[in-house]
Amino acid sequence: KELIYTESDLIITPIIDNPKIMKPMPVRFDLKTLHVPAHSAEKLLSMKDVDWNDFLQQICSLLDSVEKNTGAARSKLNLLYYLCTVAVHKEVASKLMSSQLFPVLIQQLRAAVNWDIRAKVTRVIGLLALHTSDLGENVPVSEAITILTELIRENFRNSKLKQCLLPTLGELLYLIASQEEKKEHRRECWVVPLAAYTVLMRCLREGVKLFH
């Protein structure tokens, strides 16, 4: 066993925001243009169910809104920056992942015209996947993986976009694998499409490295 394994093989490191893969960009949001209260992770966890649902509904409504101008797009980006800051808290990440927010993020990933918004939505999803400790049975992870796979395939020659999309895809795949191992049986919402493996293998052959 000592000959086969090295200690580094057994250490799980994050894919998203891993400085060994790509230098993370600092995350800052502007309080003045944030149209929801900038609650801390601790405050979010102490909320009553009614207040939590109201808060999530505000966020979902803002994300669902159409970016009619540059100001609206900037406001939505600012909200996504805020979500990045709370998504790194394990309990908050698990709650957000199993909430009505996750389908809205998936919809934005599919429909957003602005690629800056798509990139930030991708990062929020990746951070949620990295920090979620318990995945709800009905969370539509397969749908997120399908859309990410399609976006990678459509933009396969765009290295910058692939560097944005691949870490989140990797985190979702690892999350599914770890949850299935913990819960010992597969959920339909967690099935990984064959196309995802095909695209990953193609990326690996083309020289894009994923570490975990």
Secondary structure in CASP SS format (residue, H / E / C, confidence):
PFRMAT SS
TARGET T0000
AUTHOR 0000-0000-0000
METHOD secondary structure of the structure
MODEL  1
K C 1.00
E C 1.00
L C 1.00
I C 1.00
Y C 1.00
T C 1.00
E H 1.00
S H 1.00
D H 1.00
L H 1.00
I C 1.00
I C 1.00
T C 1.00
P C 1.00
I C 1.00
I C 1.00
D C 1.00
N C 1.00
P C 1.00
K C 1.00
I C 1.00
M C 1.00
K C 1.00
P C 1.00
M C 1.00
P C 1.00
V C 1.00
R C 1.00
F C 1.00
D C 1.00
L H 1.00
K H 1.00
T H 1.00
L C 1.00
H C 1.00
V C 1.00
P C 1.00
A C 1.00
H C 1.00
S C 1.00
A H 1.00
E H 1.00
K H 1.00
L H 1.00
L H 1.00
S H 1.00
M C 1.00
K C 1.00
D H 1.00
V H 1.00
D H 1.00
W H 1.00
N H 1.00
D H 1.00
F H 1.00
L H 1.00
Q H 1.00
Q H 1.00
I H 1.00
C H 1.00
S H 1.00
L H 1.00
L H 1.00
D H 1.00
S C 1.00
V C 1.00
E C 1.00
K C 1.00
N C 1.00
T H 1.00
G H 1.00
A H 1.00
A H 1.00
R H 1.00
S H 1.00
K H 1.00
L H 1.00
N H 1.00
L H 1.00
L H 1.00
Y H 1.00
Y H 1.00
L H 1.00
C H 1.00
T H 1.00
V H 1.00
A C 1.00
V C 1.00
H C 1.00
K H 1.00
E H 1.00
V H 1.00
A H 1.00
S H 1.00
K H 1.00
L H 1.00
M H 1.00
S C 1.00
S C 1.00
Q C 1.00
L H 1.00
F H 1.00
P H 1.00
V H 1.00
L H 1.00
I H 1.00
Q H 1.00
Q H 1.00
L H 1.00
R H 1.00
A H 1.00
A C 1.00
V C 1.00
N C 1.00
W H 1.00
D H 1.00
I H 1.00
R H 1.00
A H 1.00
K H 1.00
V H 1.00
T H 1.00
R H 1.00
V H 1.00
I H 1.00
G H 1.00
L H 1.00
L H 1.00
A H 1.00
L H 1.00
H H 1.00
T C 1.00
S C 1.00
D C 1.00
L C 1.00
G C 1.00
E C 1.00
N C 1.00
V C 1.00
P C 1.00
V H 1.00
S H 1.00
E H 1.00
A H 1.00
I H 1.00
T H 1.00
I H 1.00
L H 1.00
T H 1.00
E H 1.00
L H 1.00
I H 1.00
R H 1.00
E H 1.00
N C 1.00
F C 1.00
R C 1.00
N C 1.00
S H 1.00
K H 1.00
L H 1.00
K H 1.00
Q H 1.00
C H 1.00
L H 1.00
L H 1.00
P H 1.00
T H 1.00
L H 1.00
G H 1.00
E H 1.00
L H 1.00
L H 1.00
Y H 1.00
L H 1.00
I H 1.00
A H 1.00
S H 1.00
Q H 1.00
E H 1.00
E H 1.00
K H 1.00
K H 1.00
E C 1.00
H C 1.00
R C 1.00
R C 1.00
E H 1.00
C H 1.00
W H 1.00
V C 1.00
V C 1.00
P C 1.00
L H 1.00
A H 1.00
A H 1.00
Y H 1.00
T H 1.00
V H 1.00
L H 1.00
M H 1.00
R H 1.00
C H 1.00
L H 1.00
R H 1.00
E C 1.00
G C 1.00
V C 1.00
K C 1.00
L C 1.00
F C 1.00
H C 1.00
END
